[in-house]
C-alpha cells in the first residue's frame, strides 16, 4: 500500500528536481521513492554484513602454532644461554 507524504523544498531545489526527473522520464515522487528504497536496502545489507563480521570475530581462527602450557616457560631464558 502506498501512502503520500508532504515534503517541503526550496523553490530552486524543486525546480531543479523537476528538471532532473524529467530528463530521466520519471516523476519526483518515483525518483525519491527509488532513492529511499536503495538507501534502506543498503543499510539493511550493511547491518547483515556487520552481524556476520561480528559472529566471525567470536569464532577462533586456527592460526597453527602450539600453546604454552606452563607460564614460566614464557620467561625461561636458559635455552638462550
PDB file with one MODEL, atoms N, CA, C and O in Angstrom:
MODEL        1
ATOM      1  N   UNK A   1       0.844  -1.181   0.000  1.00  0.00           N
ATOM      2  CA  UNK A   1       0.000   0.000   0.000  1.00  0.00           C
ATOM      3  C   UNK A   1       0.884   1.237   0.000  1.00  0.00           C
ATOM      4  O   UNK A   1       1.773   1.365   0.842  1.00  0.00           O
ATOM      5  N   UNK A   2       0.654   2.119  -0.908  1.00  0.00           N
ATOM      6  CA  UNK A   2       1.414   3.357  -0.987  1.00  0.00           C
ATOM      7  C   UNK A   2       0.692   4.444  -0.215  1.00  0.00           C
ATOM      8  O   UNK A   2      -0.535   4.466  -0.120  1.00  0.00           O
ATOM      9  N   UNK A   3       1.504   5.356   0.338  1.00  0.00           N
ATOM     10  CA  UNK A   3       0.935   6.461   1.101  1.00  0.00           C
ATOM     11  C   UNK A   3       1.679   7.725   0.722  1.00  0.00           C
ATOM     12  O   UNK A   3       2.901   7.713   0.572  1.00  0.00           O
ATOM     13  N   UNK A   4       0.957   8.797   0.569  1.00  0.00           N
ATOM     14  CA  UNK A   4       1.563  10.083   0.216  1.00  0.00           C
ATOM     15  C   UNK A   4       2.164  10.742   1.444  1.00  0.00           C
ATOM     16  O   UNK A   4       1.701  10.548   2.568  1.00  0.00           O
ATOM     17  N   UNK A   5       3.220  11.534   1.199  1.00  0.00           N
ATOM     18  CA  UNK A   5       3.809  12.343   2.251  1.00  0.00           C
ATOM     19  C   UNK A   5       3.947  13.765   1.720  1.00  0.00           C
ATOM     20  O   UNK A   5       3.892  13.995   0.512  1.00  0.00           O
ATOM     21  N   UNK A   6       4.125  14.702   2.621  1.00  0.00           N
ATOM     22  CA  UNK A   6       4.359  16.091   2.233  1.00  0.00           C
ATOM     23  C   UNK A   6       5.833  16.392   2.460  1.00  0.00           C
ATOM     24  O   UNK A   6       6.404  16.050   3.496  1.00  0.00           O
ATOM     25  N   UNK A   7       6.435  17.040   1.467  1.00  0.00           N
ATOM     26  CA  UNK A   7       7.852  17.366   1.535  1.00  0.00           C
ATOM     27  C   UNK A   7       8.015  18.844   1.232  1.00  0.00           C
ATOM     28  O   UNK A   7       7.536  19.322   0.203  1.00  0.00           O
ATOM     29  N   UNK A   8       8.674  19.562   2.102  1.00  0.00           N
ATOM     30  CA  UNK A   8       8.901  20.991   1.890  1.00  0.00           C
ATOM     31  C   UNK A   8      10.292  21.186   1.282  1.00  0.00           C
ATOM     32  O   UNK A   8      11.298  20.766   1.855  1.00  0.00           O
ATOM     33  N   UNK A   9      10.331  21.827   0.120  1.00  0.00           N
ATOM     34  CA  UNK A   9      11.588  22.081  -0.572  1.00  0.00           C
ATOM     35  C   UNK A   9      11.702  23.551  -0.950  1.00  0.00           C
ATOM     36  O   UNK A   9      10.699  24.231  -1.165  1.00  0.00           O
ATOM     37  N   UNK A  10      12.915  24.020  -1.024  1.00  0.00           N
ATOM     38  CA  UNK A  10      13.184  25.351  -1.531  1.00  0.00           C
ATOM     39  C   UNK A  10      12.782  25.391  -3.007  1.00  0.00           C
ATOM     40  O   UNK A  10      12.900  24.389  -3.713  1.00  0.00           O
ATOM     41  N   UNK A  11      12.313  26.536  -3.466  1.00  0.00           N
ATOM     42  CA  UNK A  11      11.829  26.653  -4.852  1.00  0.00           C
ATOM     43  C   UNK A  11      12.913  26.297  -5.862  1.00  0.00           C
ATOM     44  O   UNK A  11      12.623  25.653  -6.870  1.00  0.00           O
ATOM     45  N   UNK A  12      14.158  26.703  -5.611  1.00  0.00           N
ATOM     46  CA  UNK A  12      15.246  26.397  -6.549  1.00  0.00           C
ATOM     47  C   UNK A  12      15.490  24.890  -6.627  1.00  0.00           C
ATOM     48  O   UNK A  12      15.709  24.341  -7.707  1.00  0.00           O
ATOM     49  N   UNK A  13      15.449  24.237  -5.476  1.00  0.00           N
ATOM     50  CA  UNK A  13      15.648  22.784  -5.432  1.00  0.00           C
ATOM     51  C   UNK A  13      14.496  22.074  -6.141  1.00  0.00           C
ATOM     52  O   UNK A  13      14.711  21.117  -6.886  1.00  0.00           O
ATOM     53  N   UNK A  14      13.285  22.544  -5.906  1.00  0.00           N
ATOM     54  CA  UNK A  14      12.118  21.931  -6.539  1.00  0.00           C
ATOM     55  C   UNK A  14      12.197  22.050  -8.059  1.00  0.00           C
ATOM     56  O   UNK A  14      11.923  21.087  -8.776  1.00  0.00           O
ATOM     57  N   UNK A  15      12.569  23.222  -8.543  1.00  0.00           N
ATOM     58  CA  UNK A  15      12.686  23.438  -9.986  1.00  0.00           C
ATOM     59  C   UNK A  15      13.755  22.517 -10.579  1.00  0.00           C
ATOM     60  O   UNK A  15      13.549  21.911 -11.631  1.00  0.00           O
ATOM     61  N   UNK A  16      14.896  22.419  -9.896  1.00  0.00           N
ATOM     62  CA  UNK A  16      15.981  21.549 -10.374  1.00  0.00           C
ATOM     63  C   UNK A  16      15.566  20.078 -10.308  1.00  0.00           C
ATOM     64  O   UNK A  16      15.917  19.294 -11.189  1.00  0.00           O
ATOM     65  N   UNK A  17      14.827  19.708  -9.274  1.00  0.00           N
ATOM     66  CA  UNK A  17      14.373  18.325  -9.130  1.00  0.00           C
ATOM     67  C   UNK A  17      13.390  17.959 -10.231  1.00  0.00           C
ATOM     68  O   UNK A  17      13.436  16.846 -10.756  1.00  0.00           O
ATOM     69  N   UNK A  18      12.508  18.875 -10.584  1.00  0.00           N
ATOM     70  CA  UNK A  18      11.559  18.627 -11.678  1.00  0.00           C
ATOM     71  C   UNK A  18      12.313  18.399 -12.987  1.00  0.00           C
ATOM     72  O   UNK A  18      11.998  17.476 -13.738  1.00  0.00           O
ATOM     73  N   UNK A  19      13.307  19.243 -13.255  1.00  0.00           N
ATOM     74  CA  UNK A  19      14.094  19.103 -14.481  1.00  0.00           C
ATOM     75  C   UNK A  19      14.878  17.797 -14.468  1.00  0.00           C
ATOM     76  O   UNK A  19      14.952  17.093 -15.475  1.00  0.00           O
ATOM     77  N   UNK A  20      15.457  17.486 -13.324  1.00  0.00           N
ATOM     78  CA  UNK A  20      16.239  16.259 -13.173  1.00  0.00           C
ATOM     79  C   UNK A  20      15.372  15.031 -13.430  1.00  0.00           C
ATOM     80  O   UNK A  20      15.783  14.115 -14.142  1.00  0.00           O
ATOM     81  N   UNK A  21      14.186  15.013 -12.855  1.00  0.00           N
ATOM     82  CA  UNK A  21      13.263  13.885 -13.036  1.00  0.00           C
ATOM     83  C   UNK A  21      12.781  13.809 -14.483  1.00  0.00           C
ATOM     84  O   UNK A  21      12.681  12.718 -15.045  1.00  0.00           O
ATOM     85  N   UNK A  22      12.484  14.956 -15.088  1.00  0.00           N
ATOM     86  CA  UNK A  22      12.004  14.979 -16.469  1.00  0.00           C
ATOM     87  C   UNK A  22      13.064  14.443 -17.430  1.00  0.00           C
ATOM     88  O   UNK A  22      12.736  13.742 -18.388  1.00  0.00           O
ATOM     89  N   UNK A  23      14.323  14.766 -17.180  1.00  0.00           N
ATOM     90  CA  UNK A  23      15.406  14.256 -18.025  1.00  0.00           C
ATOM     91  C   UNK A  23      15.478  12.739 -17.981  1.00  0.00           C
ATOM     92  O   UNK A  23      15.909  12.100 -18.942  1.00  0.00           O
ATOM     93  N   UNK A  24      15.062  12.178 -16.884  1.00  0.00           N
ATOM     94  CA  UNK A  24      15.106  10.724 -16.712  1.00  0.00           C
ATOM     95  C   UNK A  24      13.762  10.058 -17.006  1.00  0.00           C
ATOM     96  O   UNK A  24      13.612   8.846 -16.856  1.00  0.00           O
ATOM     97  N   UNK A  25      12.793  10.862 -17.422  1.00  0.00           N
ATOM     98  CA  UNK A  25      11.488  10.323 -17.785  1.00  0.00           C
ATOM     99  C   UNK A  25      10.718   9.758 -16.611  1.00  0.00           C
ATOM    100  O   UNK A  25      10.004   8.764 -16.747  1.00  0.00           O
ATOM    101  N   UNK A  26      10.859  10.387 -15.460  1.00  0.00           N
ATOM    102  CA  UNK A  26      10.164   9.905 -14.260  1.00  0.00           C
ATOM    103  C   UNK A  26       9.617  11.100 -13.491  1.00  0.00           C
ATOM    104  O   UNK A  26       9.798  12.246 -13.903  1.00  0.00           O
ATOM    105  N   UNK A  27       8.965  10.837 -12.401  1.00  0.00           N
ATOM    106  CA  UNK A  27       8.440  11.909 -11.552  1.00  0.00           C
ATOM    107  C   UNK A  27       9.357  12.092 -10.341  1.00  0.00           C
ATOM    108  O   UNK A  27      10.162  11.221 -10.013  1.00  0.00           O
ATOM    109  N   UNK A  28       9.218  13.221  -9.701  1.00  0.00           N
ATOM    110  CA  UNK A  28       9.982  13.459  -8.475  1.00  0.00           C
ATOM    111  C   UNK A  28       9.619  12.405  -7.438  1.00  0.00           C
ATOM    112  O   UNK A  28      10.489  11.885  -6.740  1.00  0.00           O
ATOM    113  N   UNK A  29       8.351  12.099  -7.344  1.00  0.00           N
ATOM    114  CA  UNK A  29       7.889  11.109  -6.375  1.00  0.00           C
ATOM    115  C   UNK A  29       8.543   9.751  -6.615  1.00  0.00           C
ATOM    116  O   UNK A  29       9.043   9.128  -5.678  1.00  0.00           O
ATOM    117  N   UNK A  30       8.541   9.289  -7.873  1.00  0.00           N
ATOM    118  CA  UNK A  30       9.140   7.989  -8.196  1.00  0.00           C
ATOM    119  C   UNK A  30      10.651   8.018  -7.967  1.00  0.00           C
ATOM    120  O   UNK A  30      11.235   7.055  -7.470  1.00  0.00           O
ATOM    121  N   UNK A  31      11.270   9.134  -8.337  1.00  0.00           N
ATOM    122  CA  UNK A  31      12.710   9.264  -8.165  1.00  0.00           C
ATOM    123  C   UNK A  31      13.097   9.206  -6.679  1.00  0.00           C
ATOM    124  O   UNK A  31      14.034   8.500  -6.308  1.00  0.00           O
ATOM    125  N   UNK A  32      12.386   9.938  -5.848  1.00  0.00           N
ATOM    126  CA  UNK A  32      12.668   9.927  -4.410  1.00  0.00           C
ATOM    127  C   UNK A  32      12.346   8.573  -3.787  1.00  0.00           C
ATOM    128  O   UNK A  32      13.068   8.101  -2.909  1.00  0.00           O
ATOM    129  N   UNK A  33      11.276   7.960  -4.236  1.00  0.00           N
ATOM    130  CA  UNK A  33      10.900   6.644  -3.724  1.00  0.00           C
ATOM    131  C   UNK A  33      11.987   5.615  -4.025  1.00  0.00           C
ATOM    132  O   UNK A  33      12.367   4.831  -3.155  1.00  0.00           O
ATOM    133  N   UNK A  34      12.488   5.623  -5.268  1.00  0.00           N
ATOM    134  CA  UNK A  34      13.554   4.686  -5.642  1.00  0.00           C
ATOM    135  C   UNK A  34      14.823   4.946  -4.840  1.00  0.00           C
ATOM    136  O   UNK A  34      15.477   4.006  -4.388  1.00  0.00           O
ATOM    137  N   UNK A  35      15.171   6.208  -4.663  1.00  0.00           N
ATOM    138  CA  UNK A  35      16.387   6.554  -3.924  1.00  0.00           C
ATOM    139  C   UNK A  35      16.274   6.121  -2.453  1.00  0.00           C
ATOM    140  O   UNK A  35      17.226   5.579  -1.893  1.00  0.00           O
ATOM    141  N   UNK A  36      15.127   6.357  -1.840  1.00  0.00           N
ATOM    142  CA  UNK A  36      14.924   5.936  -0.451  1.00  0.00           C
ATOM    143  C   UNK A  36      14.971   4.419  -0.315  1.00  0.00           C
ATOM    144  O   UNK A  36      15.554   3.893   0.633  1.00  0.00           O
ATOM    145  N   UNK A  37      14.353   3.717  -1.269  1.00  0.00           N
ATOM    146  CA  UNK A  37      14.381   2.253  -1.248  1.00  0.00           C
ATOM    147  C   UNK A  37      15.816   1.745  -1.328  1.00  0.00           C
ATOM    148  O   UNK A  37      16.197   0.835  -0.592  1.00  0.00           O
ATOM    149  N   UNK A  38      16.612   2.333  -2.222  1.00  0.00           N
ATOM    150  CA  UNK A  38      18.010   1.904  -2.351  1.00  0.00           C
ATOM    151  C   UNK A  38      18.802   2.175  -1.074  1.00  0.00           C
ATOM    152  O   UNK A  38      19.601   1.340  -0.650  1.00  0.00           O
ATOM    153  N   UNK A  39      18.583   3.326  -0.466  1.00  0.00           N
ATOM    154  CA  UNK A  39      19.289   3.660   0.777  1.00  0.00           C
ATOM    155  C   UNK A  39      18.925   2.687   1.894  1.00  0.00           C
ATOM    156  O   UNK A  39      19.791   2.252   2.652  1.00  0.00           O
ATOM    157  N   UNK A  40      17.652   2.352   1.990  1.00  0.00           N
ATOM    158  CA  UNK A  40      17.203   1.420   3.033  1.00  0.00           C
ATOM    159  C   UNK A  40      17.771   0.030   2.779  1.00  0.00           C
ATOM    160  O   UNK A  40      18.192  -0.644   3.719  1.00  0.00           O
ATOM    161  N   UNK A  41      17.789  -0.409   1.516  1.00  0.00           N
ATOM    162  CA  UNK A  41      18.363  -1.718   1.184  1.00  0.00           C
ATOM    163  C   UNK A  41      19.857  -1.752   1.496  1.00  0.00           C
ATOM    164  O   UNK A  41      20.362  -2.751   2.008  1.00  0.00           O
ATOM    165  N   UNK A  42      20.565  -0.666   1.191  1.00  0.00           N
ATOM    166  CA  UNK A  42      21.996  -0.591   1.504  1.00  0.00           C
ATOM    167  C   UNK A  42      22.217  -0.688   3.007  1.00  0.00           C
ATOM    168  O   UNK A  42      23.122  -1.390   3.458  1.00  0.00           O
ATOM    169  N   UNK A  43      21.404   0.008   3.778  1.00  0.00           N
ATOM    170  CA  UNK A  43      21.541  -0.022   5.234  1.00  0.00           C
ATOM    171  C   UNK A  43      21.264  -1.422   5.779  1.00  0.00           C
ATOM    172  O   UNK A  43      21.964  -1.890   6.676  1.00  0.00           O
ATOM    173  N   UNK A  44      20.248  -2.088   5.239  1.00  0.00           N
ATOM    174  CA  UNK A  44      19.931  -3.443   5.679  1.00  0.00           C
ATOM    175  C   UNK A  44      21.081  -4.393   5.335  1.00  0.00           C
ATOM    176  O   UNK A  44      21.450  -5.240   6.148  1.00  0.00           O
ATOM    177  N   UNK A  45      21.644  -4.256   4.139  1.00  0.00           N
ATOM    178  CA  UNK A  45      22.769  -5.096   3.719  1.00  0.00           C
ATOM    179  C   UNK A  45      23.979  -4.848   4.627  1.00  0.00           C
ATOM    180  O   UNK A  45      24.672  -5.786   5.021  1.00  0.00           O
ATOM    181  N   UNK A  46      24.223  -3.575   4.951  1.00  0.00           N
ATOM    182  CA  UNK A  46      25.324  -3.230   5.850  1.00  0.00           C
ATOM    183  C   UNK A  46      25.124  -3.882   7.218  1.00  0.00           C
ATOM    184  O   UNK A  46      26.059  -4.459   7.771  1.00  0.00           O
ATOM    185  N   UNK A  47      23.926  -3.794   7.757  1.00  0.00           N
ATOM    186  CA  UNK A  47      23.650  -4.378   9.073  1.00  0.00           C
ATOM    187  C   UNK A  47      23.827  -5.894   9.055  1.00  0.00           C
ATOM    188  O   UNK A  47      24.360  -6.467  10.006  1.00  0.00           O
ATOM    189  N   UNK A  48      23.382  -6.546   7.980  1.00  0.00           N
ATOM    190  CA  UNK A  48      23.568  -8.001   7.858  1.00  0.00           C
ATOM    191  C   UNK A  48      25.053  -8.346   7.788  1.00  0.00           C
ATOM    192  O   UNK A  48      25.507  -9.289   8.437  1.00  0.00           O
ATOM    193  N   UNK A  49      25.802  -7.584   7.003  1.00  0.00           N
ATOM    194  CA  UNK A  49      27.237  -7.831   6.872  1.00  0.00           C
ATOM    195  C   UNK A  49      27.952  -7.608   8.203  1.00  0.00           C
ATOM    196  O   UNK A  49      28.870  -8.348   8.557  1.00  0.00           O
ATOM    197  N   UNK A  50      27.527  -6.587   8.932  1.00  0.00           N
ATOM    198  CA  UNK A  50      28.126  -6.296  10.233  1.00  0.00           C
ATOM    199  C   UNK A  50      27.875  -7.441  11.208  1.00  0.00           C
ATOM    200  O   UNK A  50      28.772  -7.826  11.957  1.00  0.00           O
ATOM    201  N   UNK A  51      26.662  -7.985  11.202  1.00  0.00           N
ATOM    202  CA  UNK A  51      26.345  -9.109  12.084  1.00  0.00           C
ATOM    203  C   UNK A  51      27.182 -10.338  11.740  1.00  0.00           C
ATOM    204  O   UNK A  51      27.651 -11.042  12.634  1.00  0.00           O
ATOM    205  N   UNK A  52      27.368 -10.594  10.446  1.00  0.00           N
ATOM    206  CA  UNK A  52      28.199 -11.719  10.019  1.00  0.00           C
ATOM    207  C   UNK A  52      29.637 -11.511  10.478  1.00  0.00           C
ATOM    208  O   UNK A  52      30.273 -12.439  10.977  1.00  0.00           O
ATOM    209  N   UNK A  53      30.149 -10.293  10.309  1.00  0.00           N
ATOM    210  CA  UNK A  53      31.523  -9.996  10.717  1.00  0.00           C
ATOM    211  C   UNK A  53      31.687 -10.163  12.225  1.00  0.00           C
ATOM    212  O   UNK A  53      32.683 -10.730  12.673  1.00  0.00           O
ATOM    213  N   UNK A  54      30.730  -9.680  13.014  1.00  0.00           N
ATOM    214  CA  UNK A  54      30.816  -9.834  14.463  1.00  0.00           C
ATOM    215  C   UNK A  54      30.754 -11.302  14.874  1.00  0.00           C
ATOM    216  O   UNK A  54      31.450 -11.714  15.802  1.00  0.00           O
ATOM    217  N   UNK A  55      29.938 -12.085  14.199  1.00  0.00           N
ATOM    218  CA  UNK A  55      29.867 -13.506  14.543  1.00  0.00           C
ATOM    219  C   UNK A  55      31.174 -14.207  14.193  1.00  0.00           C
ATOM    220  O   UNK A  55      31.587 -15.132  14.892  1.00  0.00           O
ATOM    221  N   UNK A  56      31.828 -13.774  13.116  1.00  0.00           N
ATOM    222  CA  UNK A  56      33.117 -14.359  12.760  1.00  0.00           C
ATOM    223  C   UNK A  56      34.193 -13.995  13.782  1.00  0.00           C
ATOM    224  O   UNK A  56      35.091 -14.792  14.054  1.00  0.00           O
ATOM    225  N   UNK A  57      34.100 -12.796  14.345  1.00  0.00           N
ATOM    226  CA  UNK A  57      35.074 -12.386  15.364  1.00  0.00           C
ATOM    227  C   UNK A  57      34.945 -13.220  16.628  1.00  0.00           C
ATOM    228  O   UNK A  57      35.922 -13.409  17.352  1.00  0.00           O
ATOM    229  N   UNK A  58      33.760 -13.713  16.894  1.00  0.00           N
ATOM    230  CA  UNK A  58      33.539 -14.525  18.090  1.00  0.00           C
ATOM    231  C   UNK A  58      34.041 -15.954  17.932  1.00  0.00           C
ATOM    232  O   UNK A  58      34.112 -16.706  18.904  1.00  0.00           O
ATOM    233  N   UNK A  59      34.388 -16.324  16.702  1.00  0.00           N
ATOM    234  CA  UNK A  59      34.908 -17.661  16.458  1.00  0.00           C
ATOM    235  C   UNK A  59      36.435 -17.614  16.453  1.00  0.00           C
ATOM    236  O   UNK A  59      37.030 -16.631  16.012  1.00  0.00           O
ATOM    237  N   UNK A  60      37.049 -18.660  16.936  1.00  0.00           N
ATOM    238  CA  UNK A  60      38.506 -18.723  16.937  1.00  0.00           C
ATOM    239  C   UNK A  60      38.991 -19.097  15.539  1.00  0.00           C
ATOM    240  O   UNK A  60      38.430 -19.978  14.887  1.00  0.00           O
ATOM    241  N   UNK A  61      40.025 -18.422  15.100  1.00  0.00           N
ATOM    242  CA  UNK A  61      40.642 -18.756  13.823  1.00  0.00           C
ATOM    243  C   UNK A  61      41.845 -19.644  14.093  1.00  0.00           C
ATOM    244  O   UNK A  61      42.676 -19.313  14.939  1.00  0.00           O
ATOM    245  N   UNK A  62      41.955 -20.770  13.387  1.00  0.00           N
ATOM    246  CA  UNK A  62      43.117 -21.644  13.586  1.00  0.00           C
ATOM    247  C   UNK A  62      44.365 -20.988  12.993  1.00  0.00           C
ATOM    248  O   UNK A  62      44.476 -20.832  11.777  1.00  0.00           O
ATOM    249  N   UNK A  63      45.290 -20.611  13.855  1.00  0.00           N
ATOM    250  CA  UNK A  63      46.500 -19.943  13.407  1.00  0.00           C
ATOM    251  C   UNK A  63      47.707 -20.856  13.457  1.00  0.00           C
ATOM    252  O   UNK A  63      48.827 -20.426  13.183  1.00  0.00           O
ATOM    253  N   UNK A  64      47.489 -22.103  13.802  1.00  0.00           N
ATOM    254  CA  UNK A  64      48.616 -23.025  13.920  1.00  0.00           C
ATOM    255  C   UNK A  64      49.348 -22.760  15.228  1.00  0.00           C
ATOM    256  O   UNK A  64      48.783 -22.192  16.162  1.00  0.00           O
ATOM    257  N   UNK A  65      50.577 -23.165  15.285  1.00  0.00           N
ATOM    258  CA  UNK A  65      51.363 -22.933  16.494  1.00  0.00           C
ATOM    259  C   UNK A  65      50.930 -23.840  17.623  1.00  0.00           C
ATOM    260  O   UNK A  65      49.969 -24.602  17.515  1.00  0.00           O
ATOM    261  N   UNK A  66      51.667 -23.731  18.701  1.00  0.00           N
ATOM    262  CA  UNK A  66      51.372 -24.555  19.868  1.00  0.00           C
ATOM    263  C   UNK A  66      51.173 -23.654  21.074  1.00  0.00           C
ATOM    264  O   UNK A  66      51.845 -22.633  21.226  1.00  0.00           O
ATOM    265  N   UNK A  67      50.261 -24.040  21.905  1.00  0.00           N
ATOM    266  CA  UNK A  67      50.043 -23.290  23.127  1.00  0.00           C
ATOM    267  C   UNK A  67      51.118 -23.601  24.147  1.00  0.00           C
ATOM    268  O   UNK A  67      51.653 -24.709  24.182  1.00  0.00           O
ATOM    269  N   UNK A  68      51.430 -22.625  24.971  1.00  0.00           N
ATOM    270  CA  UNK A  68      52.401 -22.833  26.046  1.00  0.00           C
ATOM    271  C   UNK A  68      51.616 -23.171  27.300  1.00  0.00           C
ATOM    272  O   UNK A  68      50.818 -22.368  27.784  1.00  0.00           O
ATOM    273  N   UNK A  69      51.851 -24.361  27.815  1.00  0.00           N
ATOM    274  CA  UNK A  69      51.068 -24.836  28.940  1.00  0.00           C
ATOM    275  C   UNK A  69      51.548 -24.269  30.280  1.00  0.00           C
ATOM    276  O   UNK A  69      50.756 -24.112  31.208  1.00  0.00           O
ATOM    277  N   UNK A  70      52.816 -23.971  30.376  1.00  0.00           N
ATOM    278  CA  UNK A  70      53.373 -23.509  31.644  1.00  0.00           C
ATOM    279  C   UNK A  70      53.790 -22.046  31.486  1.00  0.00           C
ATOM    280  O   UNK A  70      54.547 -21.712  30.575  1.00  0.00           O
ATOM    281  N   UNK A  71      53.304 -21.183  32.360  1.00  0.00           N
ATOM    282  CA  UNK A  71      53.601 -19.757  32.282  1.00  0.00           C
ATOM    283  C   UNK A  71      55.086 -19.478  32.404  1.00  0.00           C
ATOM    284  O   UNK A  71      55.610 -18.599  31.720  1.00  0.00           O
ATOM    285  N   UNK A  72      55.769 -20.212  33.263  1.00  0.00           N
ATOM    286  CA  UNK A  72      57.200 -19.992  33.460  1.00  0.00           C
ATOM    287  C   UNK A  72      58.002 -20.263  32.195  1.00  0.00           C
ATOM    288  O   UNK A  72      59.098 -19.728  32.029  1.00  0.00           O
ATOM    289  N   UNK A  73      57.463 -21.091  31.301  1.00  0.00           N
ATOM    290  CA  UNK A  73      58.167 -21.388  30.055  1.00  0.00           C
ATOM    291  C   UNK A  73      58.271 -20.143  29.174  1.00  0.00           C
ATOM    292  O   UNK A  73      59.159 -20.058  28.326  1.00  0.00           O
ATOM    293  N   UNK A  74      57.388 -19.198  29.364  1.00  0.00           N
ATOM    294  CA  UNK A  74      57.467 -17.947  28.608  1.00  0.00           C
ATOM    295  C   UNK A  74      58.702 -17.135  28.971  1.00  0.00           C
ATOM    296  O   UNK A  74      59.257 -16.425  28.132  1.00  0.00           O
ATOM    297  N   UNK A  75      59.124 -17.243  30.219  1.00  0.00           N
ATOM    298  CA  UNK A  75      60.233 -16.438  30.721  1.00  0.00           C
ATOM    299  C   UNK A  75      61.518 -17.221  30.865  1.00  0.00           C
ATOM    300  O   UNK A  75      62.516 -16.694  31.358  1.00  0.00           O
ATOM    301  N   UNK A  76      61.506 -18.462  30.444  1.00  0.00           N
ATOM    302  CA  UNK A  76      62.700 -19.322  30.549  1.00  0.00           C
ATOM    303  C   UNK A  76      63.699 -18.901  29.489  1.00  0.00           C
ATOM    304  O   UNK A  76      63.447 -19.027  28.291  1.00  0.00           O
ATOM    305  N   UNK A  77      64.850 -18.394  29.952  1.00  0.00           N
ATOM    306  CA  UNK A  77      65.879 -17.950  29.018  1.00  0.00           C
ATOM    307  C   UNK A  77      67.115 -18.865  29.058  1.00  0.00           C
ATOM    308  O   UNK A  77      68.132 -18.576  28.427  1.00  0.00           O
ATOM    309  N   UNK A  78      67.012 -19.958  29.799  1.00  0.00           N
ATOM    310  CA  UNK A  78      68.177 -20.859  29.898  1.00  0.00           C
ATOM    311  C   UNK A  78      68.503 -21.476  28.559  1.00  0.00           C
ATOM    312  O   UNK A  78      69.664 -21.786  28.296  1.00  0.00           O
ATOM    313  N   UNK A  79      67.535 -21.661  27.725  1.00  0.00           N
ATOM    314  CA  UNK A  79      67.774 -22.260  26.411  1.00  0.00           C
ATOM    315  C   UNK A  79      68.551 -21.299  25.514  1.00  0.00           C
ATOM    316  O   UNK A  79      69.194 -21.727  24.555  1.00  0.00           O
ATOM    317  N   UNK A  80      68.494 -19.994  25.821  1.00  0.00           N
ATOM    318  CA  UNK A  80      69.189 -18.999  25.012  1.00  0.00           C
ATOM    319  C   UNK A  80      70.624 -18.762  25.493  1.00  0.00           C
ATOM    320  O   UNK A  80      71.393 -18.106  24.790  1.00  0.00           O
ATOM    321  N   UNK A  81      71.001 -19.262  26.640  1.00  0.00           N
ATOM    322  CA  UNK A  81      72.348 -19.027  27.191  1.00  0.00           C
ATOM    323  C   UNK A  81      73.320 -20.043  26.727  1.00  0.00           C
ATOM    324  O   UNK A  81      74.493 -19.989  27.097  1.00  0.00           O
TER     325      UNK A  81
ENDMDL
END
